Amino acid sequence: MAARQAVLFLVIIICLVDFTSSFRPIFSQNSITHFNITLTAILRKTAEVCRDLAASEGRNFSLNIDNSLSAETVQKACFSQDSSTSPISFSNFQASIFSIIFSNAVVDLDFDQSAAHHFHNEAFQEGRDIITQFVAAVKNCTNEKNYVCGRQNLGQALHTLQDFYSHSNWVELENNVPYSALIKPEQPLTSLTGPSTPTCRNCTGENCTDNLLPDVLLQRLLTSGYFSSYSSAKPRDKCSHGGPFDRTSKEDPVGGISKDENGSSHGFHHAKAAALALNASMELLEDIRSHVGNAKTFLRLMGLGPQGNVLCLVIDTTGSMSDDIFEAQLVTKDIIDSRRGTQQEPSAYILVPFNDPGFGPVTSTTDPDIFKARLSELTANGGGDNPEMAFSGLLLALVAAPPSSEIFVFTDAPPKDSQLKNTISALIESKKSTVTFLLTGFSSGRRRRHVFPRSLTQTDVQLYQELAEASGGQAIVVPKFDLYKVIDVVKDSSTSAVVTVFQVVRDNPDTFTFTVDSSLKKMTAYITGNSSLTFSVTSSTGVSQSSSQSSGPLGSFTIGGNFNRLDLNTENQAGLWKINVTSNGRYSVRVTGQSSLNFMYERVERQIGIHGDFFPVNGRPLIGSNASFLIFVTGSDLTRVTEVTLIDNSGSIKVNGSSQSLGNNIHLATFTGIPEGKFVLLLKGENSSSLTRSAPSSFQRQGATQIETSNIIVTIKPDFTITEPGSNVTIPFTVSINANGTVNDSASGTFTIQANNAMNDRIYDSTSPKTVTIEAGSRGTANGTVTVAVPASTALGTDITLTIQAKNEASADINFSVRSFSVASRVTTTTTTPAPTTTTTVTPTSAAMTIAVTINTRAEATECFSGDERKRTQPHNCPPHYNFHYFSAYYRHYFTSCRLPIVLSFSAIFLSTL
């Protein structure tokens, strides 16, 4: 029979009613989520490891380990022996936890239709394979001290493991302990139902308390619900997952066995399923801890260790750089010797040398002595021509360093690999890393042996300056003999609890204000600009000091080249401060301090549908669209966010956001209609302490990394996240054009594609199209693929970071998507009962356009969703040109109860059927 083509519209509805087919990923008002389960498991297991470590070292550990722990109480208990009076950063630990949680949540986005990732369709063997593969990757990454990679895989392993207890009948079989075989590949899976074994009968209306067949319960057979949002077909007499988006649950036997939420088909077992998922998560963490062996290594995986920022140096090793290398060695020795064994010690050390044509190898270690040894081995030689491989070295550092790191690049030459600039920008924005360049230009300094006269032109400096500004760093231009005057900027950034209070870049004279709160210590201001620059600082009490005074009532100033460093005396002077700058050229101002009070943010989109919740978003926000940020405030018992603002470089554009508290110092900030530009995120609020019961005090913090907008949408949605050495992997991507936050289906255009992937010490060329074109009639989307060859020699535990950028040929507009994949060994598992293979799936041959429709009135909603779906009619009051395909009564109930307006996002999928 000839194949015929059908068009199926998947609809995502943006309203206040949520749907889900697993534990909610992050937030729920009255149910337990993946967020809650993962957070509690990590905190409890981390506390247990700290307790055991304290006992082995003869120290006291006073913390009641239960489900009410917070990240701050655990960190304080783990490091109660530290006597340092400096502020402690809670950001590293919390950022590590949230990276695991977001990695957990993304499974619902990337693998929403995968039965194995969610234990749907009785896919027990396949689900166990996924868990054990991810656990193996966690262990491989941890063996390599690649903790970022380990956390990424840990979150994904935990998601699938937790879904087992929500989607199978393990709870209904009255099991009170986790199914340990799911994390032990050598153990068989037993008592699995066969593909033709009946498991369910119809629910009685909405009552599904006894829809599991008695024989299944008596024989203790393991089953799970079938799920599909595409098709209602399923094997005869099999259970369904249930819920409004599960079309299989509308066919006999109707109903489901999901325990995702209290309102699910088996929601009466939700609490027990969540409790078992929590215990199973702790069992998995204990398995990893046992493999690691060293308690401190496990704690580093969780993000607990020294809380100083990463010390990351990228150093030009050509012949004219001997002075620079010497100064880097001096400051590194000072940092290590003065902070060793304290919480101020850097959490990791990264070194990347470069010259021409070489760059690397990368030294990434938590051992300061190894770092000092590698740094002492650097020698300055060679480099007859001027440009060097600066951007290649920086790219490797960006890949190796954890998010929110500060990286210092030492060079006196322009980059020979400037074609990597857009890739560098993408990685800076994606990882929120800060890059500061120390540019020493002509070599005329002290202690030089082999001198090559080299100079940086203004164009060269501008290239570095653009990247520094985008990241929140500085481009410091200084003679070699004055490098020692500015080198303290490295020491400043590598300590613990450094926060950005204020930062700005301007071309015109201006006066700036910022709030100093009582929690801030060791405040420093950095001002870079040309020789015409002058400034003055005024405290909250009205005391002033000008740039002509190297020391005075407000602190001491140091000048080196174009760089001014101000050690500010802010003691007993909380309140509003001012900096006035006069200059005839471009300049930057950055004010930092040490404080436990800080914030982290993640741009997210809320998706209402099969897996409804907030999900992290890759790439740049779209011009004219709405944007949401999850904001996590750390280091305070109680904060109230009073203002969240996006401010552009010029200061002329301010986009005020609305803020909603989600509890536990987590806030959702939403911005409407973001214009074109480059922005930074400014947070203001009031801070209270339950310990001191002091009156609330005002504070402000600012994100360092610029947030640039774009009209291009780049999407990567791989069908894998782990690969093996020696494999070739193909990653599909799409490029489309934005129209106020949605795909412009009538757009056309050609885009230049640049794909780069980095692994360890090398940057590999990917096979990808040089351009893709959105043709007329293509519904606004162009498709492409990138092929990455993973060398057979690649070490297990290696991260592959793929960056895909698309540039509109008709403009300078660029957007990107960055994804990471892990190299791990394949795990062989054992089973006594083969997992059933009789499943019904519908595979789309191609995905087409996304269409947005808005329903503004209740009358429109009633008309649109009350048509006879079997006749597939178009109600006349619906927005024109769109057919609402197969809306059945169970959809209408939810649609008509949404708060207006209702936004429907249609993804048209073309299916080939017989």
Sequence and secondary structure as in RCSB ss.txt:
>XXXX:A:sequence
MAARQAVLFLVIIICLVDFTSSFRPIFSQNSITHFNITLTAILRKTAEVCRDLAASEGRNFSLNIDNSLSAETVQ
KACFSQDSSTSPISFSNFQASIFSIIFSNAVVDLDFDQSAAHHFHNEAFQEGRDIITQFVAAVKNCTNEKNYVCG
RQNLGQALHTLQDFYSHSNWVELENNVPYSALIKPEQPLTSLTGPSTPTCRNCTGENCTDNLLPDVLLQRLLTSG
YFSSYSSAKPRDKCSHGGPFDRTSKEDPVGGISKDENGSSHGFHHAKAAALALNASMELLEDIRSHVGNAKTFLR
LMGLGPQGNVLCLVIDTTGSMSDDIFEAQLVTKDIIDSRRGTQQEPSAYILVPFNDPGFGPVTSTTDPDIFKARL
SELTANGGGDNPEMAFSGLLLALVAAPPSSEIFVFTDAPPKDSQLKNTISALIESKKSTVTFLLTGFSSGRRRRH
VFPRSLTQTDVQLYQELAEASGGQAIVVPKFDLYKVIDVVKDSSTSAVVTVFQVVRDNPDTFTFTVDSSLKKMTA
YITGNSSLTFSVTSSTGVSQSSSQSSGPLGSFTIGGNFNRLDLNTENQAGLWKINVTSNGRYSVRVTGQSSLNFM
YERVERQIGIHGDFFPVNGRPLIGSNASFLIFVTGSDLTRVTEVTLIDNSGSIKVNGSSQSLGNNIHLATFTGIP
EGKFVLLLKGENSSSLTRSAPSSFQRQGATQIETSNIIVTIKPDFTITEPGSNVTIPFTVSINANGTVNDSASGT
FTIQANNAMNDRIYDSTSPKTVTIEAGSRGTANGTVTVAVPASTALGTDITLTIQAKNEASADINFSVRSFSVAS
RVTTTTTTPAPTTTTTVTPTSAAMTIAVTINTRAEATECFSGDERKRTQPHNCPPHYNFHYFSAYYRHYFTSCRL
PIVLSFSAIFLSTL
>XXXX:A:secstr
   EEEEEEEEEEESS   BSSS SS  SSS  HHHHHHHHHHHHHHHHHHHHHHHTT       STT  HHHHH
HHHTTT    S    HHHHHHHHHHHHHHHHHHHHTTT HHHHT TT HHHHHHHHHHHHHHHHHHHHTT HHHH
HHHHHHHHHHHHHHHHHBSTTTTT  S  GGGG TTS   SB  TT   B   BTTB TT B HHHHHTT B B 
B  SS     TT  B  STT GGGGSSS S    SSTTSTTGGGHHHHHHHHHHHHHHHHHHHHHHH  HHHHHH
HHT S  B  EEEEEE SGGGHHHHHHHHHHHHHHHHHHTTSTTSBS EEEEEE SS B   EEES HHHHHHHH
HT       SS B HHHHHHHHHHHS TT EEEEEESS BS GGGHHHHHHHHHHHT EEEEEE  S   SS SS
       HHHHHHHHHHHHHHT  EEE  GGGHHHHTHHHHHHTSBSEEEEEEEEESS EEEEEEE TT EEEEE
EEE  TT EEEEE TTS EEETT SEETTEEEEEETTEEEEEE  TT  EEEEEEEE SS EEEEEEEE S EEE
EEEEEEE STB EEEE  S  BTTS EEEEEEEES SEEEEEEEEEEETTSS EEEEEEEEEETTEEEEEESS  
SSEEEEEEEEEEE TTT    EEEEEE  S EE BSEEEEE  S SEE TT EEEEEEEEEEEETTEE TT  EE
EEEEEEEEETTEEEE B  SEEEE TTSTTEEEEEEEEE  TT  TT EEEEEEEEEETTSS EEEEEEEEEE  
      SS           SEEEEEEEEEE SHHHHHHHTSS TTTT   TTS TT    S  HHHHHHHTTS S
SEEEEEEEEEEEE 
